[in-house]
Amino acid sequence: MNFVNILREKTKILASFPEIGSIPDDKVMKSMGYRYLVHKEYLIFYHYEAKQKMSYILAVFHSRRDYTRVMRKFLK
């Protein structure tokens, strides 16, 4: 539970700075407007909808995982 609370705190910055996250190297994720935040050895993927002024957290991966392969399954 503590880990989830820490991630929630980390993502609160998106309320003020929704485009602060890094853009992934993956062409598919980049073209769809996905971004990610880094917290220690974890990557927090999100998508910002400018019209709605809302950020959507999509996934949290350990940085050593093959997150690109997993994310592509959900993006198709």
SEFIZA-3560 file (N, C-alpha, C; in Angstrom, 3 decimals):
REM SEFIZA-3560
<numar><xx>0.812</xx><yy>-1.188</yy><zz>0.000</zz><atom>N</atom></numar>
<numar><xx>0.000</xx><yy>0.000</yy><zz>0.000</zz><atom>CA</atom></numar>
<numar><xx>0.863</xx><yy>1.263</yy><zz>0.000</zz><atom>C</atom></numar>
<numar><xx>1.962</xx><yy>1.225</yy><zz>0.714</zz><atom>N</atom></numar>
<numar><xx>2.858</xx><yy>2.373</yy><zz>0.762</zz><atom>CA</atom></numar>
<numar><xx>3.394</xx><yy>2.707</yy><zz>-0.632</zz><atom>C</atom></numar>
<numar><xx>3.713</xx><yy>1.674</yy><zz>-1.403</zz><atom>N</atom></numar>
<numar><xx>4.223</xx><yy>1.876</yy><zz>-2.760</zz><atom>CA</atom></numar>
<numar><xx>3.194</xx><yy>2.616</yy><zz>-3.618</zz><atom>C</atom></numar>
<numar><xx>1.948</xx><yy>2.231</yy><zz>-3.526</zz><atom>N</atom></numar>
<numar><xx>0.879</xx><yy>2.878</yy><zz>-4.291</zz><atom>CA</atom></numar>
<numar><xx>0.742</xx><yy>4.333</yy><zz>-3.865</zz><atom>C</atom></numar>
<numar><xx>0.803</xx><yy>4.601</yy><zz>-2.594</zz><atom>N</atom></numar>
<numar><xx>0.714</xx><yy>5.988</yy><zz>-2.112</zz><atom>CA</atom></numar>
<numar><xx>1.874</xx><yy>6.841</yy><zz>-2.612</zz><atom>C</atom></numar>
<numar><xx>3.057</xx><yy>6.261</yy><zz>-2.664</zz><atom>N</atom></numar>
<numar><xx>4.220</xx><yy>6.988</yy><zz>-3.173</zz><atom>CA</atom></numar>
<numar><xx>4.025</xx><yy>7.322</yy><zz>-4.649</zz><atom>C</atom></numar>
<numar><xx>3.510</xx><yy>6.370</yy><zz>-5.426</zz><atom>N</atom></numar>
<numar><xx>3.261</xx><yy>6.620</yy><zz>-6.844</zz><atom>CA</atom></numar>
<numar><xx>2.181</xx><yy>7.690</yy><zz>-7.037</zz><atom>C</atom></numar>
<numar><xx>1.182</xx><yy>7.679</yy><zz>-6.202</zz><atom>N</atom></numar>
<numar><xx>0.149</xx><yy>8.722</yy><zz>-6.271</zz><atom>CA</atom></numar>
<numar><xx>0.749</xx><yy>10.104</yy><zz>-6.032</zz><atom>C</atom></numar>
<numar><xx>1.611</xx><yy>10.191</yy><zz>-5.055</zz><atom>N</atom></numar>
<numar><xx>2.287</xx><yy>11.467</yy><zz>-4.774</zz><atom>CA</atom></numar>
<numar><xx>3.130</xx><yy>11.905</yy><zz>-5.972</zz><atom>C</atom></numar>
<numar><xx>3.822</xx><yy>10.970</yy><zz>-6.566</zz><atom>N</atom></numar>
<numar><xx>4.688</xx><yy>11.274</yy><zz>-7.713</zz><atom>CA</atom></numar>
<numar><xx>3.869</xx><yy>11.808</yy><zz>-8.888</zz><atom>C</atom></numar>
<numar><xx>2.679</xx><yy>11.260</yy><zz>-9.095</zz><atom>N</atom></numar>
<numar><xx>1.868</xx><yy>11.676</yy><zz>-10.247</zz><atom>CA</atom></numar>
<numar><xx>1.062</xx><yy>12.945</yy><zz>-10.004</zz><atom>C</atom></numar>
<numar><xx>1.026</xx><yy>13.448</yy><zz>-8.795</zz><atom>N</atom></numar>
<numar><xx>0.293</xx><yy>14.693</yy><zz>-8.518</zz><atom>CA</atom></numar>
<numar><xx>0.848</xx><yy>15.869</yy><zz>-9.310</zz><atom>C</atom></numar>
<numar><xx>2.101</xx><yy>15.788</yy><zz>-9.701</zz><atom>N</atom></numar>
<numar><xx>2.714</xx><yy>16.867</yy><zz>-10.484</zz><atom>CA</atom></numar>
<numar><xx>2.018</xx><yy>17.042</yy><zz>-11.830</zz><atom>C</atom></numar>
<numar><xx>1.360</xx><yy>15.986</yy><zz>-12.310</zz><atom>N</atom></numar>
<numar><xx>0.678</xx><yy>16.055</yy><zz>-13.606</zz><atom>CA</atom></numar>
<numar><xx>-0.489</xx><yy>17.035</yy><zz>-13.590</zz><atom>C</atom></numar>
<numar><xx>-1.045</xx><yy>17.314</yy><zz>-12.426</zz><atom>N</atom></numar>
<numar><xx>-2.147</xx><yy>18.279</yy><zz>-12.332</zz><atom>CA</atom></numar>
<numar><xx>-1.690</xx><yy>19.677</yy><zz>-12.752</zz><atom>C</atom></numar>
<numar><xx>-0.459</xx><yy>20.022</yy><zz>-12.421</zz><atom>N</atom></numar>
<numar><xx>0.070</xx><yy>21.342</yy><zz>-12.767</zz><atom>CA</atom></numar>
<numar><xx>0.916</xx><yy>21.338</yy><zz>-14.036</zz><atom>C</atom></numar>
<numar><xx>1.606</xx><yy>20.226</yy><zz>-14.266</zz><atom>N</atom></numar>
<numar><xx>2.524</xx><yy>20.134</yy><zz>-15.409</zz><atom>CA</atom></numar>
<numar><xx>2.288</xx><yy>18.825</yy><zz>-16.162</zz><atom>C</atom></numar>
<numar><xx>1.185</xx><yy>18.725</yy><zz>-16.910</zz><atom>N</atom></numar>
<numar><xx>0.821</xx><yy>17.458</yy><zz>-17.534</zz><atom>CA</atom></numar>
<numar><xx>1.772</xx><yy>16.969</yy><zz>-18.628</zz><atom>C</atom></numar>
<numar><xx>2.572</xx><yy>17.840</yy><zz>-19.172</zz><atom>N</atom></numar>
<numar><xx>3.483</xx><yy>17.428</yy><zz>-20.239</zz><atom>CA</atom></numar>
<numar><xx>4.922</xx><yy>17.325</yy><zz>-19.750</zz><atom>C</atom></numar>
<numar><xx>5.103</xx><yy>17.161</yy><zz>-18.446</zz><atom>N</atom></numar>
<numar><xx>6.439</xx><yy>17.098</yy><zz>-17.868</zz><atom>CA</atom></numar>
<numar><xx>7.146</xx><yy>15.778</yy><zz>-18.166</zz><atom>C</atom></numar>
<numar><xx>6.386</xx><yy>14.731</yy><zz>-18.424</zz><atom>N</atom></numar>
<numar><xx>6.960</xx><yy>13.406</yy><zz>-18.622</zz><atom>CA</atom></numar>
<numar><xx>7.801</xx><yy>13.297</yy><zz>-19.887</zz><atom>C</atom></numar>
<numar><xx>8.658</xx><yy>12.311</yy><zz>-19.889</zz><atom>N</atom></numar>
<numar><xx>9.501</xx><yy>12.035</yy><zz>-21.051</zz><atom>CA</atom></numar>
<numar><xx>8.689</xx><yy>11.346</yy><zz>-22.138</zz><atom>C</atom></numar>
<numar><xx>9.116</xx><yy>11.535</yy><zz>-23.367</zz><atom>N</atom></numar>
<numar><xx>8.472</xx><yy>10.894</yy><zz>-24.510</zz><atom>CA</atom></numar>
<numar><xx>9.202</xx><yy>9.581</yy><zz>-24.776</zz><atom>C</atom></numar>
<numar><xx>8.459</xx><yy>8.472</yy><zz>-24.904</zz><atom>N</atom></numar>
<numar><xx>9.113</xx><yy>7.174</yy><zz>-25.129</zz><atom>CA</atom></numar>
<numar><xx>9.839</xx><yy>7.121</yy><zz>-26.469</zz><atom>C</atom></numar>
<numar><xx>10.846</xx><yy>6.275</yy><zz>-26.552</zz><atom>N</atom></numar>
<numar><xx>11.571</xx><yy>6.072</yy><zz>-27.807</zz><atom>CA</atom></numar>
<numar><xx>10.745</xx><yy>5.280</yy><zz>-28.819</zz><atom>C</atom></numar>
<numar><xx>9.841</xx><yy>4.451</yy><zz>-28.327</zz><atom>N</atom></numar>
<numar><xx>9.016</xx><yy>3.615</yy><zz>-29.189</zz><atom>CA</atom></numar>
<numar><xx>8.146</xx><yy>4.480</yy><zz>-30.102</zz><atom>C</atom></numar>
<numar><xx>8.206</xx><yy>4.224</yy><zz>-31.407</zz><atom>N</atom></numar>
<numar><xx>7.494</xx><yy>5.047</yy><zz>-32.379</zz><atom>CA</atom></numar>
<numar><xx>5.983</xx><yy>4.997</yy><zz>-32.212</zz><atom>C</atom></numar>
<numar><xx>5.447</xx><yy>3.824</yy><zz>-31.909</zz><atom>N</atom></numar>
<numar><xx>4.000</xx><yy>3.687</yy><zz>-31.760</zz><atom>CA</atom></numar>
<numar><xx>3.515</xx><yy>4.490</yy><zz>-30.551</zz><atom>C</atom></numar>
<numar><xx>4.173</xx><yy>4.312</yy><zz>-29.425</zz><atom>N</atom></numar>
<numar><xx>3.767</xx><yy>5.040</yy><zz>-28.225</zz><atom>CA</atom></numar>
<numar><xx>3.960</xx><yy>6.539</yy><zz>-28.405</zz><atom>C</atom></numar>
<numar><xx>5.040</xx><yy>6.919</yy><zz>-29.052</zz><atom>N</atom></numar>
<numar><xx>5.303</xx><yy>8.343</yy><zz>-29.294</zz><atom>CA</atom></numar>
<numar><xx>4.209</xx><yy>8.948</yy><zz>-30.173</zz><atom>C</atom></numar>
<numar><xx>3.832</xx><yy>8.241</yy><zz>-31.248</zz><atom>N</atom></numar>
<numar><xx>2.827</xx><yy>8.767</yy><zz>-32.173</zz><atom>CA</atom></numar>
<numar><xx>1.446</xx><yy>8.887</yy><zz>-31.530</zz><atom>C</atom></numar>
<numar><xx>1.202</xx><yy>8.099</yy><zz>-30.491</zz><atom>N</atom></numar>
<numar><xx>-0.090</xx><yy>8.146</yy><zz>-29.806</zz><atom>CA</atom></numar>
<numar><xx>-0.094</xx><yy>9.130</yy><zz>-28.641</zz><atom>C</atom></numar>
<numar><xx>1.036</xx><yy>9.800</yy><zz>-28.407</zz><atom>N</atom></numar>
<numar><xx>1.101</xx><yy>10.849</yy><zz>-27.400</zz><atom>CA</atom></numar>
<numar><xx>1.366</xx><yy>10.387</yy><zz>-25.980</zz><atom>C</atom></numar>
<numar><xx>1.870</xx><yy>9.183</yy><zz>-25.816</zz><atom>N</atom></numar>
<numar><xx>2.158</xx><yy>8.686</yy><zz>-24.480</zz><atom>CA</atom></numar>
<numar><xx>3.433</xx><yy>9.301</yy><zz>-23.928</zz><atom>C</atom></numar>
<numar><xx>3.475</xx><yy>9.412</yy><zz>-22.621</zz><atom>N</atom></numar>
<numar><xx>4.631</xx><yy>9.931</yy><zz>-21.896</zz><atom>CA</atom></numar>
<numar><xx>4.848</xx><yy>9.060</yy><zz>-20.671</zz><atom>C</atom></numar>
<numar><xx>5.977</xx><yy>9.295</yy><zz>-20.011</zz><atom>N</atom></numar>
<numar><xx>6.214</xx><yy>8.540</yy><zz>-18.776</zz><atom>CA</atom></numar>
<numar><xx>7.004</xx><yy>9.367</yy><zz>-17.775</zz><atom>C</atom></numar>
<numar><xx>6.769</xx><yy>9.046</yy><zz>-16.508</zz><atom>N</atom></numar>
<numar><xx>7.516</xx><yy>9.610</yy><zz>-15.391</zz><atom>CA</atom></numar>
<numar><xx>8.396</xx><yy>8.506</yy><zz>-14.838</zz><atom>C</atom></numar>
<numar><xx>9.501</xx><yy>8.886</yy><zz>-14.230</zz><atom>N</atom></numar>
<numar><xx>10.406</xx><yy>7.912</yy><zz>-13.612</zz><atom>CA</atom></numar>
<numar><xx>10.352</xx><yy>8.094</yy><zz>-12.097</zz><atom>C</atom></numar>
<numar><xx>10.186</xx><yy>6.981</yy><zz>-11.412</zz><atom>N</atom></numar>
<numar><xx>10.272</xx><yy>6.979</yy><zz>-9.950</zz><atom>CA</atom></numar>
<numar><xx>11.169</xx><yy>5.809</yy><zz>-9.566</zz><atom>C</atom></numar>
<numar><xx>12.359</xx><yy>6.119</yy><zz>-9.118</zz><atom>N</atom></numar>
<numar><xx>13.382</xx><yy>5.119</yy><zz>-8.785</zz><atom>CA</atom></numar>
<numar><xx>13.556</xx><yy>4.199</yy><zz>-9.980</zz><atom>C</atom></numar>
<numar><xx>13.268</xx><yy>2.902</yy><zz>-9.838</zz><atom>N</atom></numar>
<numar><xx>13.453</xx><yy>1.991</yy><zz>-10.963</zz><atom>CA</atom></numar>
<numar><xx>12.128</xx><yy>1.663</yy><zz>-11.670</zz><atom>C</atom></numar>
<numar><xx>11.140</xx><yy>2.534</yy><zz>-11.519</zz><atom>N</atom></numar>
<numar><xx>9.831</xx><yy>2.310</yy><zz>-12.134</zz><atom>CA</atom></numar>
<numar><xx>9.498</xx><yy>3.397</yy><zz>-13.154</zz><atom>C</atom></numar>
<numar><xx>8.754</xx><yy>2.995</yy><zz>-14.177</zz><atom>N</atom></numar>
<numar><xx>8.282</xx><yy>3.909</yy><zz>-15.211</zz><atom>CA</atom></numar>
<numar><xx>6.765</xx><yy>3.973</yy><zz>-15.107</zz><atom>C</atom></numar>
<numar><xx>6.239</xx><yy>5.181</yy><zz>-15.053</zz><atom>N</atom></numar>
<numar><xx>4.796</xx><yy>5.401</yy><zz>-14.935</zz><atom>CA</atom></numar>
<numar><xx>4.316</xx><yy>5.981</yy><zz>-16.270</zz><atom>C</atom></numar>
<numar><xx>3.610</xx><yy>5.184</yy><zz>-17.050</zz><atom>N</atom></numar>
<numar><xx>3.145</xx><yy>5.621</yy><zz>-18.360</zz><atom>CA</atom></numar>
<numar><xx>1.778</xx><yy>6.284</yy><zz>-18.242</zz><atom>C</atom></numar>
<numar><xx>1.617</xx><yy>7.394</yy><zz>-18.977</zz><atom>N</atom></numar>
<numar><xx>0.346</xx><yy>8.110</yy><zz>-18.948</zz><atom>CA</atom></numar>
<numar><xx>0.089</xx><yy>8.776</yy><zz>-20.289</zz><atom>C</atom></numar>
<numar><xx>-1.142</xx><yy>9.219</yy><zz>-20.453</zz><atom>N</atom></numar>
<numar><xx>-1.555</xx><yy>9.938</yy><zz>-21.657</zz><atom>CA</atom></numar>
<numar><xx>-2.298</xx><yy>11.180</yy><zz>-21.200</zz><atom>C</atom></numar>
<numar><xx>-1.984</xx><yy>12.309</yy><zz>-21.793</zz><atom>N</atom></numar>
<numar><xx>-2.637</xx><yy>13.572</yy><zz>-21.436</zz><atom>CA</atom></numar>
<numar><xx>-3.632</xx><yy>13.964</yy><zz>-22.520</zz><atom>C</atom></numar>
<numar><xx>-4.875</xx><yy>14.186</yy><zz>-22.117</zz><atom>N</atom></numar>
<numar><xx>-5.926</xx><yy>14.663</yy><zz>-23.029</zz><atom>CA</atom></numar>
<numar><xx>-6.077</xx><yy>16.162</yy><zz>-22.813</zz><atom>C</atom></numar>
<numar><xx>-5.544</xx><yy>16.954</yy><zz>-23.735</zz><atom>N</atom></numar>
<numar><xx>-5.537</xx><yy>18.406</yy><zz>-23.581</zz><atom>CA</atom></numar>
<numar><xx>-6.954</xx><yy>18.992</yy><zz>-23.551</zz><atom>C</atom></numar>
<numar><xx>-7.850</xx><yy>18.473</yy><zz>-24.389</zz><atom>N</atom></numar>
<numar><xx>-9.214</xx><yy>19.000</yy><zz>-24.427</zz><atom>CA</atom></numar>
<numar><xx>-9.925</xx><yy>18.824</yy><zz>-23.096</zz><atom>C</atom></numar>
<numar><xx>-9.688</xx><yy>17.691</yy><zz>-22.463</zz><atom>N</atom></numar>
<numar><xx>-10.328</xx><yy>17.402</yy><zz>-21.176</zz><atom>CA</atom></numar>
<numar><xx>-9.489</xx><yy>17.888</yy><zz>-19.990</zz><atom>C</atom></numar>
<numar><xx>-8.248</xx><yy>18.292</yy><zz>-20.290</zz><atom>N</atom></numar>
<numar><xx>-7.302</xx><yy>18.683</yy><zz>-19.242</zz><atom>CA</atom></numar>
<numar><xx>-7.174</xx><yy>17.586</yy><zz>-18.184</zz><atom>C</atom></numar>
<numar><xx>-6.953</xx><yy>16.356</yy><zz>-18.686</zz><atom>N</atom></numar>
<numar><xx>-6.912</xx><yy>15.189</yy><zz>-17.821</zz><atom>CA</atom></numar>
<numar><xx>-5.766</xx><yy>14.266</yy><zz>-18.222</zz><atom>C</atom></numar>
<numar><xx>-5.050</xx><yy>13.789</yy><zz>-17.210</zz><atom>N</atom></numar>
<numar><xx>-3.980</xx><yy>12.810</yy><zz>-17.432</zz><atom>CA</atom></numar>
<numar><xx>-4.485</xx><yy>11.447</yy><zz>-16.989</zz><atom>C</atom></numar>
<numar><xx>-4.221</xx><yy>10.433</yy><zz>-17.810</zz><atom>N</atom></numar>
<numar><xx>-4.647</xx><yy>9.072</yy><zz>-17.525</zz><atom>CA</atom></numar>
<numar><xx>-3.429</xx><yy>8.184</yy><zz>-17.331</zz><atom>C</atom></numar>
<numar><xx>-3.305</xx><yy>7.589</yy><zz>-16.161</zz><atom>N</atom></numar>
<numar><xx>-2.213</xx><yy>6.665</yy><zz>-15.881</zz><atom>CA</atom></numar>
<numar><xx>-2.571</xx><yy>5.339</yy><zz>-16.536</zz><atom>C</atom></numar>
<numar><xx>-1.660</xx><yy>4.821</yy><zz>-17.357</zz><atom>N</atom></numar>
<numar><xx>-1.928</xx><yy>3.591</yy><zz>-18.091</zz><atom>CA</atom></numar>
<numar><xx>-1.276</xx><yy>2.370</yy><zz>-17.470</zz><atom>C</atom></numar>
<numar><xx>-0.047</xx><yy>2.526</yy><zz>-17.042</zz><atom>N</atom></numar>
<numar><xx>0.681</xx><yy>1.367</yy><zz>-16.532</zz><atom>CA</atom></numar>
<numar><xx>1.895</xx><yy>1.809</yy><zz>-15.735</zz><atom>C</atom></numar>
<numar><xx>2.342</xx><yy>0.914</yy><zz>-14.873</zz><atom>N</atom></numar>
<numar><xx>3.570</xx><yy>1.107</yy><zz>-14.106</zz><atom>CA</atom></numar>
<numar><xx>4.415</xx><yy>-0.144</yy><zz>-14.326</zz><atom>C</atom></numar>
<numar><xx>5.649</xx><yy>0.048</yy><zz>-14.783</zz><atom>N</atom></numar>
<numar><xx>6.548</xx><yy>-1.062</yy><zz>-15.078</zz><atom>CA</atom></numar>
<numar><xx>7.874</xx><yy>-0.872</yy><zz>-14.351</zz><atom>C</atom></numar>
<numar><xx>8.448</xx><yy>-1.969</yy><zz>-13.961</zz><atom>N</atom></numar>
<numar><xx>9.834</xx><yy>-1.936</yy><zz>-13.500</zz><atom>CA</atom></numar>
<numar><xx>10.677</xx><yy>-1.666</yy><zz>-14.738</zz><atom>C</atom></numar>
<numar><xx>11.669</xx><yy>-0.831</yy><zz>-14.634</zz><atom>N</atom></numar>
<numar><xx>12.452</xx><yy>-0.409</yy><zz>-15.804</zz><atom>CA</atom></numar>
<numar><xx>13.213</xx><yy>-1.547</yy><zz>-16.473</zz><atom>C</atom></numar>
<numar><xx>13.417</xx><yy>-2.644</yy><zz>-15.785</zz><atom>N</atom></numar>
<numar><xx>14.122</xx><yy>-3.782</yy><zz>-16.390</zz><atom>CA</atom></numar>
<numar><xx>13.201</xx><yy>-4.691</yy><zz>-17.197</zz><atom>C</atom></numar>
<numar><xx>11.905</xx><yy>-4.467</yy><zz>-17.109</zz><atom>N</atom></numar>
<numar><xx>10.942</xx><yy>-5.288</yy><zz>-17.860</zz><atom>CA</atom></numar>
<numar><xx>10.894</xx><yy>-4.817</yy><zz>-19.305</zz><atom>C</atom></numar>
<numar><xx>10.437</xx><yy>-5.690</yy><zz>-20.181</zz><atom>N</atom></numar>
<numar><xx>10.254</xx><yy>-5.337</yy><zz>-21.584</zz><atom>CA</atom></numar>
<numar><xx>8.884</xx><yy>-4.670</yy><zz>-21.731</zz><atom>C</atom></numar>
<numar><xx>8.783</xx><yy>-3.440</yy><zz>-21.255</zz><atom>N</atom></numar>
<numar><xx>7.501</xx><yy>-2.741</yy><zz>-21.239</zz><atom>CA</atom></numar>
<numar><xx>6.986</xx><yy>-2.434</yy><zz>-22.640</zz><atom>C</atom></numar>
<numar><xx>7.874</xx><yy>-2.271</yy><zz>-23.601</zz><atom>N</atom></numar>
<numar><xx>7.457</xx><yy>-1.951</yy><zz>-24.967</zz><atom>CA</atom></numar>
<numar><xx>6.608</xx><yy>-3.084</yy><zz>-25.535</zz><atom>C</atom></numar>
<numar><xx>7.030</xx><yy>-4.308</yy><zz>-25.357</zz><atom>N</atom></numar>
<numar><xx>6.289</xx><yy>-5.458</yy><zz>-25.872</zz><atom>CA</atom></numar>
<numar><xx>4.916</xx><yy>-5.541</yy><zz>-25.211</zz><atom>C</atom></numar>
<numar><xx>4.849</xx><yy>-5.351</yy><zz>-23.924</zz><atom>N</atom></numar>
<numar><xx>3.575</xx><yy>-5.431</yy><zz>-23.201</zz><atom>CA</atom></numar>
<numar><xx>2.646</xx><yy>-4.287</yy><zz>-23.618</zz><atom>C</atom></numar>
<numar><xx>3.153</xx><yy>-3.077</yy><zz>-23.685</zz><atom>N</atom></numar>
<numar><xx>2.340</xx><yy>-1.919</yy><zz>-24.049</zz><atom>CA</atom></numar>
<numar><xx>1.785</xx><yy>-2.049</yy><zz>-25.460</zz><atom>C</atom></numar>
<numar><xx>2.574</xx><yy>-2.562</yy><zz>-26.380</zz><atom>N</atom></numar>
<numar><xx>2.097</xx><yy>-2.694</yy><zz>-27.768</zz><atom>CA</atom></numar>
<numar><xx>0.892</xx><yy>-3.617</yy><zz>-27.872</zz><atom>C</atom></numar>
<numar><xx>0.798</xx><yy>-4.625</yy><zz>-27.011</zz><atom>N</atom></numar>
<numar><xx>-0.366</xx><yy>-5.516</yy><zz>-27.012</zz><atom>CA</atom></numar>
<numar><xx>-1.636</xx><yy>-4.738</yy><zz>-26.707</zz><atom>C</atom></numar>
<numar><xx>-1.545</xx><yy>-3.761</yy><zz>-25.829</zz><atom>N</atom></numar>
<numar><xx>-2.716</xx><yy>-2.994</yy><zz>-25.423</zz><atom>CA</atom></numar>
<numar><xx>-3.015</xx><yy>-1.836</yy><zz>-26.374</zz><atom>C</atom></numar>
<numar><xx>-2.053</xx><yy>-1.412</yy><zz>-27.148</zz><atom>N</atom></numar>
<numar><xx>-2.240</xx><yy>-0.248</yy><zz>-28.018</zz><atom>CA</atom></numar>
<numar><xx>-2.839</xx><yy>-0.597</yy><zz>-29.384</zz><atom>C</atom></numar>
<numar><xx>-2.869</xx><yy>-1.855</yy><zz>-29.707</zz><atom>N</atom></numar>
<numar><xx>-3.375</xx><yy>-2.251</yy><zz>-31.035</zz><atom>CA</atom></numar>
<numar><xx>-4.863</xx><yy>-2.323</yy><zz>-31.083</zz><atom>C</atom></numar>
//
